[in-house]
Structures are given as structure tokens and as C-alpha cells.
């Protein structure tokens, strides 16, 4: 297990360093439990399937762990084995592992149930209802285009409302994309 953590950490560092240089690595699974990382003309790296599976679940945890590094309070977070081999998260890692998203420019119309809203931060949680182009589930949101928070608060009384949204899309180190949050730009009556 420890080797998975170490190899996964090394993978993230490598991918994020490529991205920092403006190189987007490509990941390919050949269907025979061989996963390959290509980054321009820098060569090919073979990644074992167990490490790749670990990577897919660990990115958010490493992001949260590295976010605990706060200059002048916590300089490093270290996890090593009895031989001193392991991982060390520093302020540079905090920046590397920080999750980034891209705002889509496509306006979507979704049916949802808003169940939590902070009128001061203008953020909340909603449930996307089934049978839509966006997968059903719970998501965070920000109300961008709505100047009056009362519009959201009044709609919370309804079990279903229709909203127009832009998506914040997160792309993981392995290239998977997911919805990080919605940005509500309008509500429909």
C-alpha cells in the first residue's frame, strides 16, 4: 500500500510539473492493464494499473492535505517509511496540487432542487434531478447573474426549479473531467 502512495505521489508531481510548463500530458490505456503517460517528446512512462486506480481516487485527498501547508505556520507535511523514503508536501506542492477549474461558455438549462444557500457568500448546494444531460446528483453552486439573493431563497420553497447555469469543469491529473460547481446565471419561473 505504501508503494502505491509513493508512486501515486510521484505521478502527480510529474504531471503537475508538466502542466506548470504548459505541457498537457496524454494518458492512454491499451486495454491490457498497461497505462502510458506521454508528454510531448519527453518519452513514455508506463504506469501499473494498481497505481493508476489509486491515482484516480487520491488526487482530492492530496489536494486537501497539501492545502494544510500554510507559510509561517506549517512548512511541510511529511510521511516516510522506516528507511526515510516517502512524500513531503511543501508550499510548492500546495500550489502544484491546488485544484483548478475552467468555466464553460455553454449555458445549460437544468431542473434542480436547491436545498442550501448562504445569502452572504452567494453559494449553496443543489440536487440535479434525473433525466437530463447533466448527471443527477448533489453539486455546489454560486449565484453569479442573480443580483437579488431573494430570488434563490424564494425558489428554495419549491421542490423543483429550472435554472440556467455555466459549469466549472475540473480536469484531473489523469485527464478525467467532472463538474466542480455550477454558476447559476438565471432562474426561470
C-alpha positions in Angstrom: 0.0 0.0 0.0 2.8 2.4 0.9 4.4 1.9 -2.5 1.1 2.9 -4.2 1.0 6.1 -2.2 4.6 6.9 -3.1 4.3 6.0 -6.8 1.0 7.9 -7.0 2.6 11.0 -5.4 5.4 10.8 -7.8 2.9 10.6 -10.7 1.1 13.7 -9.6 4.3 15.7 -9.1 5.4 14.7 -12.6 2.0 15.6 -14.3 1.7 18.9 -12.4 5.2 19.9 -13.3 4.5 19.2 -17.0 1.3 21.3 -16.7 3.2 24.1 -15.0 5.5 24.2 -18.1 2.4 24.4 -20.4 2.7 20.8 -21.4 -0.5 18.7 -21.2 0.4 15.1 -20.8 -1.8 12.4 -22.5 -2.7 9.2 -20.8 -3.5 6.1 -22.7 -4.8 2.7 -21.5 -4.0 0.0 -24.0 -6.7 -2.4 -22.6 -4.1 -4.9 -21.3 -3.6 -3.3 -17.8 -0.9 -1.0 -19.3 -1.3 2.7 -18.8 1.1 5.1 -20.6 1.9 8.7 -20.0 3.0 10.8 -23.0 4.3 14.3 -22.7 5.4 15.9 -26.0 8.7 14.3 -26.9 9.9 13.6 -23.4 9.3 9.9 -23.7 6.8 7.4 -22.4 6.2 6.4 -18.8 4.4 3.0 -18.1 2.1 3.2 -15.1 0.8 0.0 -13.5 -2.9 -0.5 -13.2 -3.0 -0.5 -9.4 -1.1 2.8 -9.2 -3.4 4.3 -11.9 -6.5 3.2 -9.9 -5.0 4.7 -6.7 -4.3 8.0 -8.6 -8.0 8.3 -9.7 -9.1 8.2 -6.0 -6.2 10.1 -4.3 -6.0 13.4 -6.1 -8.6 15.2 -4.0 -7.1 13.9 -0.8 -3.6 15.1 -1.7 -5.0 18.4 -2.7 -6.7 18.8 0.7 -3.6 17.6 2.6 -1.3 19.9 0.7 -3.7 22.8 1.4 -2.8 22.5 5.1 0.7 23.8 4.4 0.4 27.4 5.4 3.6 29.5 5.3 4.9 30.5 8.7 2.6 28.0 10.4 3.1 24.6 8.8 6.1 24.4 6.5 5.9 20.8 5.5 3.8 17.7 5.9 6.0 14.5 5.8 5.1 10.9 5.6 8.0 8.5 5.4 8.7 4.8 6.0 11.4 3.5 8.4 14.0 4.0 5.7 13.1 7.7 5.3 11.6 7.1 1.9 8.2 8.8 1.3 6.5 12.0 0.5 7.0 15.6 1.6 4.4 18.3 0.9 5.7 21.8 0.9 4.4 25.2 -0.1 5.4 24.4 -3.7 3.3 21.3 -3.6 0.3 23.3 -2.2 0.5 25.4 -5.4 1.0 22.3 -7.6 -1.8 20.3 -6.1 -4.3 23.2 -6.0 -7.4 22.3 -7.9 -8.1 24.4 -11.0 -11.3 24.7 -12.9 -12.3 26.2 -16.2 -15.6 28.0 -16.7 -17.6 26.6 -19.6 -19.1 29.1 -22.0 -22.1 26.8 -22.8 -25.3 27.8 -21.0 -27.2 24.8 -19.8 -30.8 24.7 -18.5 -31.3 22.2 -15.7 -34.1 21.2 -13.4 -33.0 21.0 -9.8 -33.9 21.3 -6.1 -31.9 23.9 -4.2 -31.6 22.8 -0.6 -28.9 25.1 0.9 -28.0 28.7 0.3 -25.7 31.2 2.0 -27.0 34.7 1.0 -23.8 36.4 2.2 -21.4 34.2 0.2 -24.0 33.6 -2.6 -23.1 29.9 -2.6 -25.1 26.8 -1.9 -26.0 23.2 -2.7 -28.5 21.7 -5.2 -29.7 18.4 -6.5 -29.8 17.9 -10.2 -32.9 15.8 -11.0 -32.7 12.7 -13.2 -33.3 12.5 -16.9 -31.1 15.4 -18.0 -27.8 16.0 -19.9 -26.1 16.6 -16.6 -25.8 13.6 -14.3 -28.2 13.6 -11.4 -26.6 14.2 -8.0 -25.6 16.8 -5.5 -23.5 19.8 -6.6 -22.3 23.1 -5.2 -23.2 26.3 -6.9 -22.6 30.1 -6.9 -25.2 32.6 -7.9 -23.4 34.8 -10.4 -26.0 36.5 -12.5 -28.6 37.0 -9.8 -28.3 40.4 -8.1 -31.1 39.7 -5.5 -30.4 36.7 -3.3 -34.2 36.7 -2.5 -34.8 35.0 -5.9 -32.8 32.0 -4.8 -34.3 31.9 -1.3 -37.9 32.1 -2.7 -37.2 29.2 -5.1 -35.9 27.0 -2.2 -39.5 26.6 -1.2 -40.2 24.7 -4.4 -39.2 21.0 -4.9 -38.2 21.7 -8.5 -37.0 24.8 -10.3 -35.4 25.4 -13.6 -32.1 27.4 -13.7 -29.7 28.5 -16.4 -26.1 27.6 -15.4 -22.5 27.7 -16.5 -20.3 24.8 -15.4 -17.0 25.0 -13.6 -15.1 22.0 -15.1 -12.3 20.3 -13.2 -9.8 18.2 -15.2 -7.9 15.7 -13.0 -4.3 14.8 -13.4 -5.4 11.7 -15.3 -7.4 13.7 -17.8 -10.9 12.9 -16.4 -13.3 15.8 -16.4 -16.0 16.5 -13.8 -18.3 19.2 -12.7 -16.7 21.1 -9.8 -19.6 23.5 -9.4 -22.4 25.3 -11.2 -22.7 29.0 -11.7 -26.4 30.0 -11.7 -26.9 32.9 -14.0 -30.7 33.0 -14.1 -33.8 31.3 -12.7 -36.9 30.5 -14.7 -40.4 30.8 -13.5 
